[in-house]
Amino acid sequence: MAISKELLEILACPACKKEVRLTEDGKWLVCSNCKLKYPVMDDVPVMLIDKAVSCP
């Protein structure tokens, strides 16, 4: 089961409050503004700043 489109529409980056998008492999949510990546574990987004990693 993947993350629903409805859930993606309401999720926001906890650091800057901008929108996030799902990567093609479905393993990360990437902030369009501050470029932090949040992991998706077992189809559950882990939207914790301390679990995020920076995008190159």
C-alpha angles and dihedrals in degrees: 000000000000130000109282122243089238092056092048090054093058100038117101134181108268091215101053104005094236126132124283129209131206117245118238092254091051094232100109142038110215124203112230092211113037096023096231118151120217119198124241110214120187089345091305118117112229100211098181118130092219090056094051124101129203120255116233 
